[in-house]
Amino acid sequence: MPVSVLLVDDQPLVRAGFRMILEASPRAFVVGEASDGREAVAAARRLLPDVVLMDVRMPGMDGVEATRRIVDWARPLGHRVRILVLTTFDLDEYAVETLRAGARGFLLKDSPPEELIGAVETVAAGGSVISPPVLARLLDRYAPLLPSVVDEAARAADPLTDREREVLRLVARGRSNAEIAARLVVGETTVKSHVGRILTKLGLRDRVQAVVHAYESGLVRPGEPDGQG
């Protein structure tokens, strides 16, 4: 089934551009548009889209508050309205706050059409997406705030296997399932299974939380190369 999408952006031309991209694909369709956060909340409740493409900086109610209200409203009702944040290359704190509010990932506004479609499908299926340039900026900004010393007891209690730790390191470096599969010479299905077990063992919700855990636990350190040529 194609993914239903609600477009939220205060610029009509931006919404028109995303609509053209989505409606050119049989894998997604637009069910509505909103120009600010308040309209987005009302439209999400009325239309129940699979994914909301959410701008962050808008007049009136911004994308952070709109994300929080949509997620808080949908969760107890069992609806799965998932939020994918649209951001510029200059990442700001508003965009980061949407993750805390329940968004499932970041996508750059100038992403290629196929990347947009793929991200929408991934988020609709319950996954998370962070564009590599966005992930790099997140790490540049917040990695210095992460602890540099790891408690040895926490290390001893680590439930992951060596292969799962290897997969988690690559996830934390922003590698896709396909890239991890090629790196480890395994199938994508195997990688997905590893990621699923990692999330289950660590009690994490999605790949975004897995990235944060990898840095907080010291499994990956800022500035450390991943060995990919």
C-alpha positions, 0 to 999 in steps of 0.5 A: 500500500502506498504511504499517505503523507501530510505536508507541513511547511509555511512556504507554499512553493516548498509544499508544492515541490514535495507534493510533485515528488511524492505524487510522481511515485506510486509508493506515496500520496499526499492527503493534505497540507498545513502551513503551521503547527496548529493546522498540522495538528488539526489535519493529522487528527482529521486525516490520520496520515501514515507520515507527517513531513514536518517543517520546524520553523513556522509562525505561530505553533512551531514544528516541535510543539506540533510534533509533541501534540500529534504524538501525544494524541495518537499514542493512547489511541493506537494510531501510528502517525509518524513524524519525519522532520524536514530541516536545512543543512544548518541544523538548529536546536528546534530540529533536535527538540522534535526528536525528544518530542517523538519525531522518527528522524531528520531529512534535508530539504534538498534531499534527492527525490528517491531519498525522500520517498525511501525515508517516507517509506522507512518511517511509515514502516516504523523505522527511523531516518537521519540523513548522514550530513544531519547526523554528522552535524548532530555529533559535532554539536552534541558529542562533546557533551557526552561522557568520556568515561564508561562505567566498567560495570556497565561494560560487563553488563553489556548484553550484545554479542561482538557482531551486534556491537559491530553493527551498532558501531556502524549504525552510529556512524550513519551507515544504512542497512545496505552499507552495513551488509556490504561492509560485513559481507552479509545480507540486508535481512541479516542486518535488519535482524541484528538491529532488531535484536540490538533494540530489543536487548537494550530496550531502545525504541529506534535507530535514533536512540541506538545512536545516542546509546552508542555514544553515551556508552562509549562504544563509539567516540567523537572523531573516531574513524569507522574504517570505511574507505 
